[in-house]
Amino acid sequence: MPSVDLVQNALRGVIDPELGDNVVDLGMVQRVDLGADGAVDVTISLTTAGCPLRAQLMRDVKDQVGAVPGVSDVTVHFGEMTAEAKKSLMDRARWKARDEVATDIPMTTRIAAVASGKGGVGKSSVTVNLAVALARRGLVVGILDADIGGFSIPRMLGIEGQRVTASGKKILPLEVPVGSAGGQLKVVSMGSIEGTGEDEAVMLRGLMLNRAVQHFLEDVRWGDMDFLLIDMPPGTSDIQMGLARMLPRAEMLIVTTPALAAQKVAARAADMARKGYLRVAGVVENMSSFECGHGESYELFGSGGGQRLAEQIGVPLLGSIPIDPAVAAAGDRGEAVALRGSSAFDALAERVVTEVMPPVEMAGCTARLFDQVEASLGPKPVG
């Protein structure tokens, strides 16, 4: 049977998208009641009764708590915070805003860390093509290449050899226009830093790897963005743990292949995310099958790994990307296959935007409190 402690830990993965902190530490979890049959009732206190983020919070609570072993059903109730609870929430937000890494990434930007447990599953390819598919919708999408030693984003986008520039003390990301709807990519990678060659090894220890990612967050003038996709290195070590500390409002997209071995390793990435109180938004299965010209389909790497993983960790399977030689060929040419439209990546982008990571409305339930927190911190330093 689940315990209250397990449910509370799961709720730490539910992030208020406006304040960038979990609902437990913000004092929004009013009650947790356990039934004898594994049913769980959770009461969440909102800052205003008509909070427009209710639906998102309800979905996130059900996703996180529903993944706890032994939970059979999750019911979410909503209440309204007292004046004292609102003051406590604002104090927490003020303290956290001073403690976190300072960036100019807008609070309305949805941040997705694209992660995997192991290398070779096509994580960077998914990152690039999902970013392009989002940008083709007219969105502004940032790509932060956090795979410091194994960067590949510049080549896949055809911007290898281009270098970022500076404005004052800030780095300006490389900008890539996409499509006819006004979409744009903003890209920062170790491969776009002066002095880093594409064939040269980047040899940094764990602390310095984390510092490099922090540098890309703190010292880059990202500007307005709808999404920021972070291409994570494989594994569950320094950079992954550092990201949970530096960007607690980030969410995880877990990439796996259908093979059982890849699925099991990817489960560790999801476990790491939740231990760092990051929300796991969903699973993407890459290299799902190969279809020959005569219409026959072959499951070269097995089948069902993405669905099994999604069920195991209690999140949706957002898409299955088939094996397509055009994806690798386009990446080698620096022309992401999604630039000309891809049914698989377009469908993935649609689900991301409309279901699991919809736009954040800053007219929401904590927006006014957030404005008060910002005002209480005073003006940000220029530079």
C-alpha positions in Angstrom: 0.0 0.0 0.0 1.2 3.5 -0.7 2.1 5.8 2.2 1.5 9.5 2.7 5.3 10.1 2.5 5.5 8.4 -0.9 2.6 10.4 -2.2 4.1 13.7 -0.8 7.4 12.8 -2.6 5.5 12.2 -5.8 3.8 15.6 -5.4 7.2 17.3 -5.4 7.2 16.5 -9.1 4.2 18.8 -9.6 5.5 22.2 -10.5 3.6 25.5 -10.4 4.6 26.7 -13.9 4.5 30.4 -12.9 6.6 30.2 -9.7 8.9 27.3 -10.8 8.6 25.4 -7.5 6.8 22.3 -6.4 3.4 22.4 -4.8 4.6 20.7 -1.6 7.2 23.3 -0.8 4.9 26.1 -1.9 2.4 24.9 0.8 -0.3 24.2 -1.8 -0.9 20.5 -0.7 -3.7 20.8 1.9 -4.5 17.2 2.5 -3.6 13.7 1.4 -6.0 10.9 2.2 -5.4 7.2 1.5 -8.1 4.6 1.0 -7.8 0.9 1.9 -8.0 0.0 -1.8 -5.1 2.2 -2.9 -7.3 5.2 -3.8 -5.7 8.5 -3.0 -7.5 11.8 -2.5 -5.3 15.0 -2.8 -6.6 18.5 -1.9 -4.6 21.3 -3.5 -5.1 24.9 -2.3 -4.9 27.5 -5.0 -4.2 31.2 -4.6 -7.6 32.0 -6.3 -10.6 29.7 -6.7 -10.8 30.4 -10.4 -7.2 29.6 -11.2 -6.9 28.9 -15.0 -4.1 26.4 -14.2 -6.5 24.0 -12.4 -6.7 21.6 -15.3 -2.9 21.4 -15.7 -2.3 21.0 -12.0 -5.0 18.3 -11.9 -3.4 16.4 -14.7 0.1 16.7 -13.2 -1.1 15.5 -9.8 -2.8 12.5 -11.3 0.3 11.6 -13.4 2.7 11.9 -10.5 0.6 10.3 -7.8 -0.8 7.6 -10.2 2.8 6.4 -10.8 3.3 5.6 -7.1 3.3 1.8 -6.6 0.1 0.6 -5.0 -2.0 3.6 -6.1 -5.2 2.5 -7.9 -7.0 5.8 -8.4 -6.3 9.5 -7.8 -9.0 12.1 -7.1 -8.0 15.8 -6.9 -9.9 18.4 -5.0 -9.2 22.1 -4.9 -9.5 24.7 -2.2 -8.4 28.3 -1.8 -5.4 29.5 0.2 -5.8 31.6 3.3 -4.1 35.0 3.5 -1.4 33.5 5.7 -0.8 30.7 3.3 -0.5 33.2 0.4 2.1 35.2 2.4 4.1 32.0 3.1 4.0 31.1 -0.6 5.3 34.5 -1.5 8.1 34.3 1.1 9.1 30.9 -0.3 9.0 32.2 -3.9 11.1 35.2 -2.9 13.7 33.0 -1.2 13.8 30.6 -4.1 14.2 33.4 -6.6 17.3 34.5 -4.8 18.7 31.0 -4.5 18.3 29.8 -8.1 20.5 30.4 -11.0 19.6 33.8 -12.5 18.5 33.6 -16.1 16.5 35.8 -18.4 14.4 32.8 -19.6 10.8 34.1 -19.3 8.5 32.4 -16.9 6.2 31.7 -19.8 8.8 29.5 -21.5 8.1 25.8 -21.2 11.4 24.0 -20.6 11.8 20.4 -21.7 15.0 18.4 -21.0 15.2 15.7 -23.6 16.9 12.8 -21.8 17.7 9.1 -22.1 19.4 6.6 -19.9 21.9 5.5 -22.6 23.5 6.9 -25.8 22.6 5.9 -29.3 18.8 6.1 -29.0 18.6 9.3 -31.2 18.0 11.8 -28.4 19.7 14.7 -30.3 17.8 13.8 -33.5 14.5 14.0 -31.5 15.5 17.3 -29.9 16.4 18.9 -33.2 13.4 17.7 -35.2 10.9 18.4 -32.4 12.3 21.9 -32.1 12.0 22.4 -35.8 8.4 21.0 -35.9 7.5 23.5 -33.0 9.1 26.4 -34.8 7.3 25.6 -38.1 4.1 26.4 -36.1 5.4 29.9 -35.7 6.9 29.4 -32.2 10.3 30.6 -30.9 12.2 27.6 -29.7 15.6 27.6 -27.9 17.9 24.7 -28.1 20.5 24.4 -25.3 23.1 21.6 -26.2 23.9 20.3 -22.7 25.9 17.4 -24.1 29.1 19.3 -23.6 31.5 16.7 -24.7 29.3 15.0 -27.3 27.7 18.0 -29.0 26.0 17.4 -32.3 23.3 20.0 -32.6 25.3 22.5 -34.8 26.0 20.0 -37.5 22.4 18.7 -37.5 21.1 22.2 -38.0 23.8 23.2 -40.6 25.4 25.9 -38.4 28.7 24.1 -37.7 31.5 26.6 -37.8 29.2 29.5 -36.8 30.2 31.2 -33.6 28.0 32.9 -31.0 28.7 36.6 -30.4 28.5 38.8 -27.3 26.6 41.9 -26.3 28.0 43.4 -23.2 28.4 40.5 -20.7 25.9 38.3 -22.4 26.2 35.7 -25.1 23.8 36.0 -28.0 22.5 32.6 -29.3 22.7 31.7 -32.9 19.3 32.4 -34.6 17.9 30.2 -37.3 14.6 31.2 -39.0 12.2 28.3 -39.6 9.3 28.2 -42.0 7.0 30.9 -43.3 5.0 31.4 -40.1 7.7 33.4 -38.3 9.2 30.6 -36.3 12.7 30.7 -35.0 15.4 28.6 -33.3 17.8 30.1 -30.8 20.8 27.8 -30.4 23.7 27.6 -27.9 26.2 24.7 -28.0 29.8 24.1 -27.0 30.3 23.6 -30.7 29.4 27.2 -31.3 31.9 28.6 -28.8 35.1 30.1 -30.3 38.1 27.7 -29.9 36.1 24.5 -30.0 36.6 22.4 -33.0 34.2 19.8 -34.2 36.8 17.0 -34.1 38.4 18.1 -30.8 37.7 16.4 -27.5 36.2 18.5 -24.8 37.9 17.2 -21.6 36.1 18.6 -18.5 35.5 17.0 -15.1 32.0 16.8 -13.6 32.1 20.1 -11.7 33.3 22.0 -14.8 30.6 20.3 -17.0 28.0 21.6 -14.6 29.6 25.0 -14.7 29.4 25.0 -18.5 25.7 24.3 -18.5 25.2 27.0 -15.8 27.2 29.4 -18.0 24.8 28.7 -20.9 21.8 29.4 -18.6 23.1 32.5 -16.8 25.2 34.3 -19.4 23.1 33.9 -22.5 20.6 36.5 -23.6 17.8 34.1 -24.5 15.0 36.6 -24.8 11.4 35.7 -25.5 10.8 32.0 -26.2 7.8 29.7 -26.2 9.9 26.6 -25.6 13.5 25.8 -24.5 14.6 22.2 -25.4 17.7 21.0 -23.6 19.6 18.2 -25.3 20.9 16.2 -22.3 23.9 13.9 -22.3 23.1 10.2 -21.7 23.1 8.9 -18.2 22.1 10.1 -14.7 25.1 11.9 -13.3 26.5 15.4 -12.8 24.7 17.5 -15.5 21.4 15.8 -14.8 21.6 16.5 -11.1 22.8 20.0 -11.7 19.9 20.8 -14.0 17.4 19.8 -11.3 19.0 22.3 -9.0 19.5 25.1 -11.5 16.1 24.8 -13.4 13.6 23.2 -11.1 10.7 24.1 -13.4 12.2 22.0 -16.2 10.3 19.0 -17.4 11.6 15.7 -18.8 10.9 14.0 -22.1 12.4 10.5 -22.0 13.6 9.0 -25.3 13.9 5.3 -25.6 14.0 2.6 -28.4 11.7 -0.4 -28.4 14.4 -2.7 -27.0 13.9 -3.9 -23.5 17.5 -3.0 -22.5 17.0 0.6 -23.6 13.6 0.8 -21.9 15.1 -0.4 -18.6 18.0 2.1 -18.8 15.6 4.9 -19.7 13.5 4.1 -16.6 16.6 5.2 -14.6 16.5 8.6 -16.2 12.8 9.0 -15.2 13.7 7.9 -11.7 16.5 10.4 -11.5 14.2 13.2 -12.7 11.6 12.4 -10.0 14.3 12.1 -7.3 15.2 15.6 -8.4 11.5 16.6 -8.3 11.3 17.3 -12.0 8.1 16.4 -13.8 8.3 13.7 -16.4 6.1 14.9 -19.2 6.1 11.8 -21.4 8.0 9.2 -23.4 9.1 9.3 -27.0 9.9 5.9 -28.7 12.5 6.4 -31.4 13.4 3.8 -34.1 10.1 2.0 -33.6 10.0 0.2 -36.9 11.2 0.2 -40.5 8.8 0.2 -43.4 10.1 -1.1 -46.8 9.1 0.4 -50.1 6.7 -2.5 -50.7 4.8 -1.7 -47.5 6.2 -4.5 -45.2 7.0 -3.3 -41.7 10.0 -4.7 -39.7 10.6 -4.1 -36.0 14.3 -4.2 -36.1 14.9 -3.3 -32.5 12.0 -5.1 -30.9 8.6 -3.7 -30.1 6.6 -2.1 -27.3 9.5 -0.6 -25.3 8.1 2.9 -25.4 4.6 1.8 -24.3 6.0 -0.4 -21.5 8.2 2.4 -20.2 5.3 4.9 -20.3 3.1 2.5 -18.3 5.9 1.7 -15.9 6.5 5.3 -15.0 2.9 6.5 -15.3 3.2 9.0 -18.2 1.8 9.1 -21.7 3.6 7.7 -24.8 3.8 10.9 -26.8 4.9 9.4 -30.1 6.6 6.5 -31.9 9.2 7.7 -34.5 9.8 5.1 -37.2 13.3 4.3 -38.6 13.7 6.6 -41.6 17.1 6.8 -43.4 16.0 10.3 -44.4 16.3 11.5 -40.8 20.0 10.6 -40.6 20.8 11.8 -44.1 19.1 15.1 -43.5 20.9 15.5 -40.2 24.3 14.9 -41.9 23.4 17.6 -44.5 22.4 20.0 -41.8 18.8 20.0 -42.9 16.5 18.5 -40.2 13.9 16.3 -41.8 11.2 18.2 -40.0 12.0 21.3 -42.0 10.0 20.0 -44.9 7.3 18.5 -42.7 7.4 15.1 -41.0 4.2 13.4 -40.0 5.8 11.7 -37.0 7.5 14.9 -35.6 4.6 17.1 -36.5 2.3 14.8 -34.5 4.8 14.8 -31.6 4.8 18.6 -31.6 1.1 18.7 -31.6 0.8 16.5 -28.5 3.5 18.5 -26.7 1.8 21.9 -27.4 -1.8 20.9 -26.8 -1.6 18.1 -24.2 1.5 17.8 -22.0 3.2 21.2 -22.2 0.6 23.8 -23.3 1.5 27.5 -23.1 1.6 29.1 -19.7 -0.8 32.0 -19.2 0.8 34.6 -16.9 -2.7 35.9 -16.1 -3.0 32.7 -14.0 -3.5 32.1 -10.3 0.0 33.0 -9.0 0.9 35.6 -11.6 0.0 38.6 -9.4 2.0 37.1 -6.5 4.9 36.4 -8.8 4.8 40.1 -9.9 5.0 41.0 -6.2 8.0 38.7 -5.7 9.8 40.3 -8.7 9.1 43.8 -7.4 10.3 42.9 -3.9 13.7 41.7 -5.4 14.3 45.1 -7.0 15.6 45.7 -10.6 17.8 43.1 -12.1 21.5 44.0 -12.9 22.1 45.1 -16.4 24.6 43.1 -18.5 
